[in-house]
Amino acid sequence: MRGTKPHMVEDPEAITDQTAPDWLSDDARDEWDRVMPILAERQILTIADL
């Protein structure tokens, strides 16, 4: 690949607090709890992503 990575843009309507859905397995819930704070901090996750 050539070129540079695009810069991530913070979305003013980003989701910053989202609890895991009830239907997730225990392993999936653990992963959700690991990844969600990172995505919330970066302010890049939107309703469309869910």
Contacts in CASP RR format, 6 or more apart in sequence:
PFRMAT RR
TARGET T0000
AUTHOR 0000-0000-0000
METHOD contacts of the structure
MODEL  1
MRGTKPHMVEDPEAITDQTAPDWLSDDARDEWDRVMPILAERQILTIADL
8 42 0 8 1.000
8 44 0 8 1.000
9 44 0 8 1.000
10 42 0 8 1.000
10 43 0 8 1.000
10 44 0 8 1.000
11 43 0 8 1.000
11 44 0 8 1.000
11 46 0 8 1.000
13 46 0 8 1.000
13 47 0 8 1.000
14 40 0 8 1.000
14 43 0 8 1.000
14 44 0 8 1.000
14 45 0 8 1.000
14 46 0 8 1.000
15 39 0 8 1.000
15 40 0 8 1.000
15 45 0 8 1.000
15 46 0 8 1.000
15 47 0 8 1.000
15 49 0 8 1.000
15 50 0 8 1.000
16 40 0 8 1.000
16 43 0 8 1.000
17 40 0 8 1.000
18 36 0 8 1.000
18 40 0 8 1.000
18 45 0 8 1.000
18 50 0 8 1.000
20 28 0 8 1.000
20 29 0 8 1.000
20 32 0 8 1.000
20 33 0 8 1.000
20 36 0 8 1.000
24 32 0 8 1.000
36 45 0 8 1.000
39 45 0 8 1.000
END
